[in-house]
Amino acid sequence: MHKKLKRKLTATIFATIFSSIAISAHAQSSVTLYGRLDNGVEYMHGVSNAQGQSTSRVRAQSGDWGTAMLGLEGTEDLGGGTRAIFKLESGLNTAVGTAGNPATGQYFQRYALLGLTNDTYGTFQAGRSLFISNGVWDFDPFVQQAWSSASLVRGRSWFQASNTLNYKTPTINGFDLAGQYALTNNSNFNQGTASSAPFGRSDGLQLTYTAPNFMARVIYDELRDGQNGKFDDLYNYSREVFVGGRVNLGAFKIQAAYTHMSAPAAVAGAPTQADHEWLGLTYQANPFVAVTVGGFHINANNGAGNATMYEAGGTYALSKRTLLYLTGAVVRNSAKGNFSLEATTQNTPGSTNPENPLPGHSQSGLYAGINHAF
């Protein structure tokens, strides 16, 4: 064979081999950009003004139906059934165009995780993550909207945690177990540092059973005050036990849950315990229209009062990725209760959160908008 032709043939063969390797390597790794945009308008009656009077307001909102976010997740096949995985996710406020948490400088304030996963041995990830209490999401009929199961516990189920170690087992006979431990990076075992603020040592376990038309979950978690390592604020630094269930019956979905929170080191006069329960029903009328109704109740001790929130809402799917939504709710407080539709902080002596109603007053509202996922 002519030498020049032989060299050309050899080069072609090697080029084909390297091209095949490159294509194969590319197929074994992937990076996905994803996100959700949510904008609308909100009306609320029963908020407080600067003079401490009950009033109404109308405002533009972003993320009332579902948190607006932007994220990247990727995987690389390492062989032997093991894959490297990562997830970076930032919250968005598309009403004003901000991302992350400007107050703390955290861009990926929801997730910043890197780890390994194996179908036989489970998944391990480390970094910043939603706290394990967010596992109530699967049992919330209003899918953790702005007005949802987070409202009457003042956002206790919405927290994120830094320096976390996370492990989840494979599913065995319908069961899986997940655990989370947040290191404080402090020489004091329970107290926190700037990197873990505002929490100290935080941890939790989650056991889930999943069947074709049924899901049940139990969660136990702990969030400690980073300043002293104690459980001293019922809605921020406390222990929590959660039990929830979900049943699918054709076009209907029923969701119910019970949560008990405790903060034994709370200051004198502040609540140290609360019980929170809810029940909801979703009806998928057709592929485009879904309607949800539900009720939430909380009862806190030490004179913190109790409240019941009634809620109804619906969505209309314009496509698989875009929907219109409308949600209305009312919360009725006992004489000393000042729980809000919003997941607000509780009033402290000498202070007033304008999102909260006046003690013993009701609060009602309505929001509507458009949500698009990509």
N, C-alpha and C positions, 0 to 999 in steps of 0.2 A: 504494500500500500504506500502511496506517495507520502513522504514525511509531513508535508504541509497539510494534507488532508487528514492524516492521522492526528496531528496536533489539534486541528480544528474539531475533529470528532471527540477527542479526549476532553477538550475545553467545554464542549457542549454537554457531555455526560456529567462533568463536575458541576456545571452551572445548574443542570436539572436537579442534581442531588441536593445542592445547597438551597435551591429554591424550594424544594420539597420540605427540607428541614425547617426553613424559615416559615413556611405556611403551617407546618405542623406545630411549631412553637407558638405561633400566633394563635392557633386554634385552642391551645392549652391555657392561654391567658386571656382575660377579658376585663374591661373597665366599663362601667355603666354610669352614665349621667342620668339622674332622675330628679323629680321635684314635684311640687304642688303649689299652685297659686290660688288665693282665695281673697276675694274682695266683695264688699257689700255695704249696707247701711243698717244702723242699729238705733232703735228707739227704746228708752228706758224711763219708767216713771217710778219715783220713790228713792232717787239718789239725794244726797245732801249737798247744799251749797255752802259757801264760805261763812254764812251767818247761822249755820246749823239748822236750816229749814229744809223740809222735804220739797223736791222739785223734779222736773223732767229734763231730759236732754235727747238730742239727736246727734249722731256722729258717724263718720265714715269708719269702717272697720276692715281689718285684714286678719283672716284666720279664725273667724267665729265658728264656722262649720268644721273646718279642719286646718290644723297648723300649716301655714305656708312655709315651705322649706326648699332647700336646694342641696343635693347630695351627690357623692361619688362612692361607688362600691366596686370592688374588684376581686378577682380570684386568679390564682395561678396553680396549675396542677403540678405537684411535686413528685408524683408517682406513688405507687403503693397504696392508693386510695386516700392520700393526704393532699390537702390543698391549703395554700396560704390565702388568707382573706383580709380585706380591710374595708372600713366604712368611715366616711367623712360626711357629716351632715350639719348644715347651718339652718337655723330658723330665719324666716324672712318677714318683713312687714312691707307688703307691696303697696300699702296705702301711702307710705312716705318714702319707700325705696331703700330701707336700711336692711342690714343682714347681721346675723350673729347677735352678740350682746355688747353694744357700744359701751355700756357702763363698766364692763370688766375687761374689755378688749378681747373677748373670746369670739373667734369667728365660727369655729366648729363647736358651738356650745351644746349641741344635742348629742352628736356622736363623733368620736375620734378614736377608732378602734383598729387594732391589728392583731391577727391571731392565726390559728390553725384549726382546720376541721377535718374530721374523718368519720365516715359513715358507721364505722364500728366502735370508735372510741369517744365520739362526741366532739364538741366545739369548745375551744378555749380562746378568749379574747382579752386584751388588756388595753386600758386607756380611759377616755371619758365616755360616759354612757347615760342614757336615761336610767333613773333609779329603778330597782326591781319592782317597786310599788306600781309602776306604770302597767304592770300586768293585769290590772283591773279593766283595761281597755276592751278586752274580748267579751266582757260581760256588761258593758255599758250600752243601753239601748240608744243613747245619743252619741256614741262613738267618741267620747271625750271632747265634745264640742265646748265652746266657751261656757255654755250653761249645760251642765251634765253632772255626773257623779263626783266631779272635782269641786263643784260649787260649795256644797254645804260643809265640806272638810277643808275649805279655804285653800285649795290647791295642793293638799298633802300628797296626792297621787301624781303630781306633775314634775317632781324635782329631777334634776340631773346630778350625777356624782362624778367626781374626778378620781384619778388614780385607782380605777377599779380593776379587779380580776374577776372574770366572768367565765363560768363553765356550764354547759348544758349537755345532758346525756342524750344518746340516741333514743328514739321512741321504742319501747319494748312492751308488747301486748297493750298498746294504747297509752302507756304511762311514760312521762318524761320528767326529769328533775333538773331544775336550774338553780344555781347559786351565784351570789354576788358578794364581793368583799371589797370595801373601799379603804385603802391604806391612807393614813393621815400624814405620813412623812414627818411626824412629830415624835420626839423622844418620850412624850407622855402618851401612853397607849390609847387613850380615848379622845384626847383633844386634837384639834386640827391645826393647820397652817394656812398660809395664804393660798397654797395650791389646792387645798381641799375646801376652802371657805364656801359657805358658812358652816359646813358640817364637820364634825369630828368623825370618829370611827363609825362606819355605817355598813350594814350587811343585811342579807336576806336569803330566804329559801323559797322556792316555788315548785309545787307539785301539780302536774296537770294530767288529766285523763281525757282522751279524745276518742270519740266514736263517730260513725258517719253522721248521725243526727243529734249528737249530744257532746257537750264539753263541760268539765268541772275543774275547778282550780282552788288550791289553798295556798296562801302566801303568808309568811311571817317575816317582818322586816323591822329594822332598827335604824333610826336617824338620830345621831347625838349632836348636841350643841358643840360647835368647834371651840368655844371659849372655855368651857369647863368640862366637856365630855358627858354631860348629864342629859336626862330626858326632862327638860324643864319648860317645854312649850308644846301644848297638845297638837297644834296644827303645823309645827315645824320640826321639833326635836322630840320624837316620841316613838313608842313601840306600836306596831299595828298587826292585827290578825285579820285576814280577808278570806271569805269563803264565797264562791260564786258558781253559778250554773247557767247553761244555755241549752235550749231545746229547739230544734227545727222541726216544724210540723207542716210540711208542704209550703204554702205561701206565707205561713206565720212563723215568727221567731219570738220566743219568750226568754227573757233574761232577768235574773234575780241575783241579789248579793247581800251580804252582811259584812260589816267592818266594825271592829272594836279597836279604839285607840286609847293609849294610856301614857301619861306623863307624870310619874310619881314625884318628880322634883320641881314641879311648877310652883311659882310663887304663891304665897297665901292669897286665897280668894279667887285665883284663876282656876279654870277647869282642869281636872286631872284625868278625866275619862269621858269618852263619848261613844255612843253606838249609832251607826249609820247603816240604813238599809234602803233597798230600792227594788222596784219591779217595773218591767217595761215590756211592751208588745210592739212588734214591727210587722206590718202587712205589706207584702210585695204584690200590689194589685196587678201589675203586668210588667214586662221588661223595662218600662220607662218610669213608672210611678211607684214610690214607696211611702208609706205613712207610718209614723211612730208616735206612741203615747207612753207616758211613764210617770211615776211618782217617786220622790226621794224624801226621806225623813231622817232627821238627826236629833239626838237628845244628849245634851252635855250637862255635867254635874256642876256643883258649886255656883248655882244661880246663873249659869251662862245661857240658859234657856233652851228651847227646842224650836224646830222649824220644819215645815213641809213644803216641798216644791213640786208643782204640777207642770208638766211640759207636754207639748205636742208639736210635731213638725213633719215636713214632707220634702221629698226631693223629686225632681223630674230630670231624667237623663236625656241630654241632647245627643250624647254619643257615649262610647265606652269610657271616654276620658273627661267629659265635661258634663256638669250638672248644675241645675238651678235649685236653690233651697229656700225654705221659709220655716222659721222656728219661733214659737211663742211660749212664754212661761210666766208663772207667778209663784212667788214664795211668800208664805204666811208665817209670821213669827209669833212666838209667845210673848208675854209682857216684857221679858228681859232679853229676848233674842234680837239680834240684828244681823242675821245671815242674809247674804246677798245672792242674786242670780249669778253674779260674777264670782270667781274664785279669789276673793279678796282676803287681805289680812284682817285679823280682828282688831277692834279698837283697843288701845291701851289707855290707862288713866291719863287724862289731860290731852288726848289726841282724838282726831276724828278722821276716818277714812271716807272720803266723799262717795265712794262706790257703795258703801253700806247704807241700808235704810236706817232711819231713826229707830231706837229700841221699841219693840212692840209693833212696828209698822210693817205693812206689806210692801212688796216691790214687784213690778210687772214689766214686761218688755216684749219686743218683737225684733227679729233681725232677718234680713233677706240678702241673698247674694248669688254669686257664681263661683264655681270651683272647677279648676282644671288640673289634671294630673298628667305628667309626662315621664 
